[in-house]
């Protein structure tokens, strides 16, 4: 595999993957956090005007349930951590790609492609190892 093929089929593919996963995790994190904030803020308002609002007890209970579920999903799936880890990996891959394409340090000698491949694969391997470790903790 030559340099162009490797960059296109491996590096760009991984950058795209981590960028997409980062965006998805960020979106879910912000939506669930927004749900927590809005639902939590409405509870005292509804409770304070309960005599004037039909089914206020039910509305308060449902809002409380929404806060609890959103909190549980955030804790269970760790969307903020995933967002940051995916973004960090994506930016690291982009950084190395730009260093390589501009022949900047450490990619200045005749072995620059070998070093580049090693560095890229190390980042991907590290991310995979961290994911595997995370999944092992989840099972315990």
C-alpha positions as CSV (number, residue, x, y, z in Angstrom):
1,X,0.0,0.0,0.0
2,X,1.5,3.3,-1.0
3,X,1.2,6.6,0.9
4,X,-1.9,7.9,-0.9
5,X,-3.8,4.7,-0.6
6,X,-2.9,4.4,3.1
7,X,-4.0,8.0,3.8
8,X,-7.2,7.6,1.9
9,X,-8.3,4.1,3.0
10,X,-7.0,4.1,6.6
11,X,-6.2,7.6,7.9
12,X,-9.1,9.5,6.3
13,X,-11.5,6.7,7.1
14,X,-10.5,6.7,10.8
15,X,-10.7,10.5,11.0
16,X,-14.2,10.4,9.5
17,X,-15.2,7.6,11.9
18,X,-13.9,9.4,15.0
19,X,-15.4,12.7,13.9
20,X,-18.8,11.2,13.3
21,X,-18.8,9.3,16.6
22,X,-17.7,12.5,18.4
23,X,-20.5,14.5,16.9
24,X,-23.1,11.8,17.8
25,X,-21.9,11.5,21.4
26,X,-21.8,15.3,21.8
27,X,-25.3,15.6,20.4
28,X,-26.7,13.0,22.7
29,X,-24.9,14.4,25.7
30,X,-26.2,17.9,25.1
31,X,-29.7,16.7,24.5
32,X,-29.9,14.6,27.6
33,X,-28.2,17.4,29.7
34,X,-30.7,19.9,28.3
35,X,-33.6,17.5,29.2
36,X,-32.2,17.3,32.7
37,X,-31.9,21.1,33.1
38,X,-35.3,21.9,31.6
39,X,-37.2,19.1,33.4
40,X,-35.5,19.9,36.7
41,X,-36.2,23.6,36.4
42,X,-39.9,23.0,35.7
43,X,-40.5,20.8,38.7
44,X,-40.5,23.6,41.3
45,X,-42.5,25.8,39.1
46,X,-45.2,23.2,38.5
47,X,-45.2,22.2,42.2
48,X,-45.5,25.9,43.2
49,X,-48.5,26.4,41.1
50,X,-50.0,23.0,41.6
51,X,-53.4,24.3,42.6
52,X,-53.7,26.1,39.3
53,X,-52.4,23.4,37.0
54,X,-54.5,20.3,36.1
55,X,-52.7,17.0,36.8
56,X,-49.8,18.9,38.3
57,X,-48.9,15.8,40.4
58,X,-48.6,13.7,37.3
59,X,-46.7,16.3,35.4
60,X,-44.2,16.7,38.3
61,X,-43.8,12.9,38.5
62,X,-43.2,12.6,34.8
63,X,-40.6,15.5,34.9
64,X,-38.9,13.8,37.8
65,X,-38.8,10.5,35.9
66,X,-37.3,12.3,32.9
67,X,-34.5,13.8,35.0
68,X,-33.8,10.4,36.5
69,X,-33.8,8.6,33.2
70,X,-31.6,11.3,31.5
71,X,-29.1,11.1,34.4
72,X,-29.0,7.3,34.3
73,X,-28.4,7.3,30.5
74,X,-25.6,9.8,30.9
75,X,-24.0,7.8,33.6
76,X,-24.5,4.5,31.9
77,X,-23.2,5.4,28.4
78,X,-20.8,8.2,29.4
79,X,-21.5,10.3,26.4
80,X,-19.3,13.2,27.5
81,X,-16.3,11.0,28.0
82,X,-17.0,9.3,24.6
83,X,-17.4,12.7,22.9
84,X,-14.1,13.9,24.3
85,X,-12.2,10.7,23.6
86,X,-13.4,10.5,20.0
87,X,-12.6,14.2,19.5
88,X,-9.1,13.8,20.9
89,X,-8.4,10.8,18.8
90,X,-9.7,12.5,15.7
91,X,-7.6,15.6,16.3
92,X,-4.5,13.5,17.0
93,X,-4.9,11.7,13.7
94,X,-5.5,15.0,11.9
95,X,-2.4,16.5,13.5
96,X,-0.2,13.6,12.4
97,X,-1.6,13.6,8.9
98,X,-0.8,17.3,8.5
99,X,2.7,16.9,9.9
100,X,3.3,14.0,7.5
101,X,1.9,15.9,4.4
102,X,4.1,18.9,5.2
103,X,7.2,16.8,5.9
104,X,7.4,18.4,9.3
105,X,9.2,16.9,12.3
106,X,9.3,14.0,12.9
107,X,8.5,13.1,9.3
108,X,11.5,14.5,7.5
109,X,13.8,11.5,6.8
110,X,13.6,8.7,4.4
111,X,11.6,6.5,6.8
112,X,8.9,9.1,7.3
113,X,6.1,6.8,5.9
114,X,7.1,3.9,8.2
115,X,7.1,6.3,11.2
116,X,3.8,7.8,10.1
117,X,2.1,4.4,9.8
118,X,3.5,3.4,13.2
119,X,2.3,6.6,14.8
120,X,-1.2,6.4,13.3
121,X,-1.6,2.7,14.1
122,X,-0.4,3.4,17.7
123,X,-3.2,6.0,18.2
124,X,-5.8,3.7,16.8
125,X,-4.6,0.7,18.8
126,X,-4.5,2.8,22.0
127,X,-8.1,3.9,21.4
128,X,-9.1,0.3,20.7
129,X,-7.3,-0.9,23.9
130,X,-9.1,1.8,26.0
131,X,-12.4,0.8,24.5
132,X,-11.7,-2.9,25.3
133,X,-10.7,-2.0,28.8
134,X,-13.8,0.1,29.3
135,X,-16.0,-2.8,28.1
136,X,-14.3,-5.2,30.5
137,X,-15.0,-2.8,33.4
138,X,-18.7,-2.6,32.3
139,X,-19.0,-6.4,32.4
140,X,-17.7,-6.6,35.9
